[in-house]
C-alpha cells in the first residue's frame, strides 16, 4: 500500500508537471515561448507543444488579417491648397511574431497607432502633390497602391505586412460642399432656363408654321369653293337660259308663280303696289280684269 501511494503521488506530480509543460497552438494564431523573459522559440504551425514548467511562459498573437478603420475622416490639403476629408482603412497582419513583439511589446493598439501614423503621413504627402479632381477620380487607384507599398515597406520593420490601403470616401468639407452645390444648382438652373427658352422658341416657330399652313389651306379651300360655286352658277344660268329660250312666256309665267308663292307665303304678309303693276300680270284674266 505504501508503494502504491508513492506511485500514485508520483503519477499526480507527473500529470501536474505535464499540464504545466504542454500547450496547444490554434491555426489562427502564433505562439511565442519565453524563458525568463527571453524569446526561445516561435510556434506558427497548429499542434501540441511542450515547454519547461515554471520556467517558460507562452504568449499568443493573432495570425488572421486585422482591419484598422478610423472612426472619423481625416483632413488633408491638396496641391490647390484646398481641404478634403478622407475616410480610409488598412488591412494588415503579423508575419514576424518575434519582431512584432520586440517592436511594440505585442501591443496591438501601439502597432495600430504607429501604422496609422505611417498611412496618414503617406496620405498627406500624396494629396499634397495632386489636385482635388486627381485624388477623387483621376489617380485614386494609383494613390492607394503607392500608400500600400510605402506602408508595407515601413511596417515590415515591426514584423507587420500591410495587405491593402483603401480610400472609402473623399469629400469636401461641409462649407465647401455647400458652396459647390450652390454653384452646381445655379448652373443647372441656367441650363434649364436655356433649354426652356429654346423649347419656347421652337414651339412658337411650330405654331407660326401651323398657322401659316392653316391660312394657306383655308385660302385654297375658299378659292376652290368659289370656283365650284362659280361653275355651278354658270351651269345654272346656262340651264335657265336654255329653258327660257325654248318658251319665254312659260318661263316668265313660272317665275311669276315663284314670286307669288314667296310673296304670299304667310297671311300676315303685306305688299303695297300699284294695281296696274307688271307684278299682277298673271293675276288678271285675258280681258285684263282681276
Residue pairs with C-beta under 8 A, 6 or more apart in sequence:
17 53
20 53
20 54
21 50
21 51
21 52
21 53
22 48
22 49
22 50
22 51
23 31
23 48
23 49
23 50
23 51
23 58
24 46
24 47
24 48
24 49
25 31
25 43
25 44
25 45
25 46
25 47
25 49
25 60
26 46
26 60
27 46
27 63
28 62
28 63
28 64
29 60
29 61
29 62
29 63
30 42
30 43
30 44
30 60
30 61
30 62
30 63
30 94
30 97
31 42
31 43
31 44
31 49
31 58
31 59
31 60
31 61
32 39
32 41
32 42
32 43
32 58
32 59
32 61
32 97
32 98
32 101
33 39
33 40
33 41
33 42
33 43
33 49
33 51
33 56
33 57
33 58
34 40
34 56
34 57
34 58
34 59
35 52
35 55
35 56
36 55
39 98
39 101
40 56
42 97
42 98
43 49
44 63
44 97
51 57
51 58
59 101
59 106
61 94
61 97
61 100
61 101
61 106
62 93
62 94
62 108
63 93
63 94
64 93
65 91
65 92
65 93
65 163
66 91
66 92
66 93
66 108
67 89
67 90
67 91
68 89
68 90
68 91
68 92
68 112
68 115
68 116
69 89
69 90
70 87
70 88
70 89
70 116
73 85
73 86
73 87
73 169
73 171
74 85
74 86
74 88
74 120
74 123
75 83
75 84
75 85
75 86
75 173
76 83
76 84
76 86
76 123
76 124
76 127
76 128
77 83
77 84
77 124
77 127
77 128
78 84
78 127
78 128
78 130
78 131
78 132
78 135
79 128
79 129
79 130
79 131
80 131
80 132
82 132
82 172
82 176
83 172
83 173
83 176
84 127
84 132
84 135
84 170
84 171
84 172
84 173
85 169
85 170
85 171
85 172
85 173
86 123
86 127
86 167
86 169
86 170
87 167
87 168
87 169
87 170
87 171
88 119
88 123
88 165
88 166
88 167
88 168
89 165
89 166
89 168
90 115
90 116
90 119
90 151
90 162
90 164
90 165
90 166
91 162
91 163
91 164
91 165
91 166
92 115
92 155
92 160
92 161
92 162
92 163
93 160
93 161
93 163
94 100
94 159
94 160
94 161
95 156
95 159
95 160
95 161
96 156
96 159
97 159
98 159
99 157
99 158
99 159
100 106
100 111
100 158
100 159
100 160
101 159
102 159
103 111
103 157
103 158
103 159
104 110
104 111
104 114
104 158
111 158
111 160
114 158
115 151
115 155
115 158
115 160
115 162
118 150
118 151
118 154
118 155
119 147
119 151
119 165
122 146
122 147
122 150
122 151
123 143
123 147
126 135
126 143
126 146
126 147
127 135
127 143
130 138
130 139
130 143
132 172
135 143
135 170
136 170
140 167
140 170
143 167
144 164
144 165
144 166
144 167
147 165
148 162
148 163
148 164
148 165
151 162
151 165
152 161
152 162
152 163
155 161
155 162
171 177
172 180
240 251
243 251
244 251
253 282
256 279
256 281
256 282
257 282
259 279
260 282
260 283
263 269
263 271
264 271
273 279
273 280
275 290
280 290
283 290
284 290
